[in-house]
């Protein structure tokens, strides 16, 4: 019998090796911002998530940008779906991989439309290397309470074999709201930052070898073996 896992990010991902229940822990709330920021010329536009692409797509035609970089397999795939030309995506799909590529960027202008709660590491490091970085708080995540309680019930009823997390926000929203026995839930994560966050809740979660959903499923199967 195939293991049943819950994926807590928004996705239509499927995998024949497992039965997947999609229960996003986060809903997206768009934010207003100063549109005059888009009037400048940019050497790079960086999308760090699929949500950033979806919420910025309507403004893309108004931006003068030379190159587009993305972080994440889903982000790249969504850009391809929308016909957005991607000039660079790190092979490991990570923020750290992107920073390894952006070495000589003194005086380059970089636009980063992203979540208001995005960790500042990318913006700070690019600025430290001499780039002129404009960060737009495009949206903010809010808890998807209905799904949080659905997942709580599945865990407490022993209906699932594992839960996967792809963001720190999803982890915080679930474990701050849900009433579950942490010893009863088997968690798996994508990304070092997500791993660091779940450790704060005293949960030891295996981390996918690379930042893809396929690798995450393989980690679930590997742990069961």
C-alpha positions in Angstrom: 0.0 0.0 0.0 1.4 3.4 -1.0 2.2 5.8 1.9 -0.2 8.7 2.4 1.5 12.1 2.8 0.2 15.6 3.2 1.9 18.4 1.2 1.5 21.8 2.9 2.4 24.0 0.0 0.1 25.1 -2.8 0.7 22.7 -5.7 -0.9 20.3 -8.1 2.1 18.0 -7.8 1.4 14.2 -8.2 3.7 11.2 -7.8 2.7 7.6 -8.5 4.8 6.3 -5.6 2.7 8.0 -2.9 -0.9 9.1 -2.2 -0.8 12.9 -1.8 -3.3 15.1 0.1 -2.8 18.8 -0.6 -3.5 21.0 2.4 -1.8 24.4 2.1 -1.1 26.0 5.4 -0.9 29.5 3.9 -3.2 31.8 2.0 -1.8 34.8 0.1 -3.0 38.4 0.8 -1.9 40.9 -1.8 -0.4 44.2 -0.6 -0.4 47.6 -2.2 3.0 49.2 -3.0 4.5 52.3 -4.6 4.1 51.7 -8.4 6.7 54.4 -9.2 9.3 52.0 -8.0 8.7 50.1 -11.3 9.8 53.2 -13.4 13.5 52.5 -13.0 15.7 50.4 -15.2 16.8 47.1 -13.7 19.6 44.7 -14.7 18.0 41.8 -12.9 14.6 40.9 -11.6 14.6 38.0 -9.1 11.6 35.8 -8.4 12.1 33.7 -5.3 8.8 31.9 -5.3 5.8 30.9 -7.5 3.6 33.3 -5.5 5.9 36.2 -6.3 5.5 35.4 -10.0 1.8 35.0 -9.8 1.3 38.3 -7.9 3.8 40.3 -10.0 2.8 39.0 -13.4 0.4 41.9 -14.1 3.1 44.4 -13.6 5.8 42.7 -15.6 5.0 44.5 -18.8 5.6 47.8 -17.1 9.1 47.0 -15.9 12.3 47.7 -17.8 14.5 44.7 -17.0 17.4 43.1 -18.8 17.4 39.7 -17.1 15.3 37.5 -14.9 16.5 35.0 -12.3 14.4 32.6 -10.3 14.9 30.4 -7.3 13.1 27.1 -7.1 11.9 24.3 -9.4 8.3 25.4 -9.1 9.1 29.0 -9.7 11.0 28.2 -12.9 8.3 25.9 -14.2 5.6 28.5 -13.5 7.6 31.2 -15.4 7.9 28.8 -18.4 4.1 28.2 -18.2 3.5 31.9 -18.4 6.0 32.4 -21.2 8.4 34.4 -19.0 12.0 34.0 -20.2 14.3 32.8 -17.4 17.9 33.9 -17.8 19.3 32.1 -14.7 18.2 29.5 -12.2 20.6 27.8 -9.8 21.0 24.1 -10.5 20.2 23.3 -6.9 17.2 25.7 -6.9 18.4 27.4 -3.7 19.0 31.0 -2.6 22.5 30.0 -1.7 23.1 28.8 -5.3 21.8 32.1 -6.7 24.2 34.1 -4.4 27.1 32.0 -5.7 26.2 33.1 -9.2 25.8 36.8 -8.3 29.4 37.7 -7.6 30.4 40.7 -9.7 27.3 42.9 -9.4 28.7 46.3 -8.2 26.3 49.1 -9.2 23.8 46.8 -10.9 20.2 47.4 -10.2 18.2 44.5 -8.9 14.4 44.2 -8.3 13.0 41.7 -5.8 9.2 41.5 -5.5 8.4 39.0 -2.8 6.6 38.3 0.4 6.7 40.9 3.2 7.9 38.1 5.5 10.7 36.9 3.2 14.0 36.5 5.0 16.3 39.5 4.3 19.4 37.4 3.5 19.1 37.8 -0.3 18.5 41.5 -0.3 21.2 42.2 2.4 23.9 40.1 0.7 23.3 41.5 -2.8 23.4 45.1 -1.3 26.6 44.2 0.6 28.2 43.2 -2.8 27.5 46.6 -4.2 24.2 46.1 -6.0 21.3 48.7 -5.8 18.5 46.5 -4.6 14.8 47.4 -4.6 12.6 45.1 -2.5 8.9 45.3 -3.0 6.6 43.8 -0.3 4.2 42.3 -2.8 2.1 40.1 -0.6 1.9 38.6 2.9 1.1 35.0 4.0 -1.8 34.5 6.4 -2.8 31.2 8.1 -5.1 28.9 6.2 -7.0 27.9 9.4 -9.4 25.5 7.8 -6.6 23.3 6.4 -4.6 23.6 9.7 -7.4 22.0 11.6 -7.9 19.3 8.8 -4.3 18.3 9.1 -4.5 18.3 12.9 -7.4 15.8 12.7 -5.6 13.6 10.2 -2.5 13.5 12.5 -4.5 12.8 15.6 -6.5 10.0 13.8 -3.3 8.4 12.5 -4.6 8.7 8.9 -1.3 9.8 7.3 2.3 8.5 7.0 4.0 11.9 6.8 3.7 15.7 6.4 6.0 17.7 4.1 6.9 21.4 4.6 8.4 23.7 2.0 8.4 26.9 4.0 9.1 28.2 7.5 5.8 30.1 7.6 3.8 26.9 7.0 5.7 25.2 9.9 5.0 28.1 12.3 1.4 28.5 11.3 0.7 24.8 11.8 2.6 24.1 15.1 1.5 27.4 16.7 -2.2 26.7 16.0 -2.6 22.9 15.9 -2.9 20.6 19.0 -0.9 17.5 18.0 1.4 15.1 19.6 4.8 15.9 18.1 6.0 12.3 18.6 3.0 11.2 16.5 3.8 13.3 13.4 6.5 12.4 10.9 7.7 15.6 9.1 9.9 16.1 6.0 11.3 19.4 4.7 12.8 21.2 1.7 15.6 23.7 2.3 18.0 24.4 5.1 16.0 27.4 6.4 12.9 25.2 6.7 14.9 22.6 8.5 16.3 25.2 10.9 12.7 26.4 11.6 11.2 23.0 12.3 14.1 22.2 14.7 12.9 25.2 16.8 9.8 23.1 17.5 12.0 20.2 18.7 11.2 18.1 15.6 13.9 16.2 13.8 12.7 16.2 10.1 14.7 14.6 7.3 15.6 17.2 4.6 15.4 16.6 0.8 18.7 16.1 -0.9 17.9 18.9 -3.4 15.1 21.4 -3.3 12.5 19.6 -5.5 9.2 17.8 -4.6 10.5 14.6 -6.3 13.5 14.7 -3.9 11.1 15.3 -1.0 9.0 12.2 -1.9 12.2 10.1 -2.2 13.2 11.2 1.2 9.9 10.1 2.6 10.3 6.7 0.9 13.9 6.4 2.0 13.0 7.1 5.7 10.2 4.4 5.6 12.7 1.8 4.4 
